[in-house]
């Protein structure tokens, strides 16, 4: 399954995340990772991206907005969905993840997580308390964010809470954790209202590195109706075959394919 990746990977090793001493800056003492753009792909400017997933050569995307939320499957080269599953008009779509058997899509404040088969047929739902933001699967359990610094671990079968951890950067809580992706034994988390991704050790909750993608937003013209504050980076998908990440943002016209490079910026 696309969210389960081997410990060793071409673009970096765990040492890149945990063994690099970065220069201090006003926001963090953790390393800032280097990256390069491999390719660009189209993205629907009407898609308020809340979750992104790479599955068997295609993208699964969860979009938000009351009356506009959906789960969709599409080819990398096209913005036209192969499958589109709208949510009820009163519900706001959030993160999505898969465990190899099914997909689970969160809603924001409805307390419902929808379950789909691999063809995006809806097969059931889970109830949960609080807000739903981002979701990932680490090979054994679901990891869920709610906009705080807390990541809740949930049972694979029942979706019941099974503990979790606080995310901190050198002892300081990192809040507004949003879209999640699990890759190379680390949890990658968008931080809402920024274009930065935290790379988190899921055993300790410590931020081991940051990926600053703010330069990507400067590479394309702003679509009509652009909101500089809201239309931020929010979409991380990982392709284990190539070791590349796909990243985009809410209503961005571009989906970037990037490769992480060894060492810190």
Buried (B, 14 or more C-beta within 10 A) or exposed (E): BBBBBEEEBEBBBBEBBBEBEBEEEEEBBBBBBBBEBBEBBBBBBEBBBBBBBBBEEBBBBBBBBEEBBBBBBBBBEEBEBEBEBBBEEEBBBBBBBBBEEBBBBBBBEBBBBBBBEBEBEBEEBBEBEBBBBBBBBBEEBBBBBBBBBBBBBBEBEEBEBBEBBEBBBEEEEBEBBBBBBBBBBBBBBBBBEBBBBBBBBBEEBBBBBBBBBEEBBEEBEBEEEEEEEEBBBBBBBBBBEEBBBBBBBBBBBBBBBBBBBEEBB
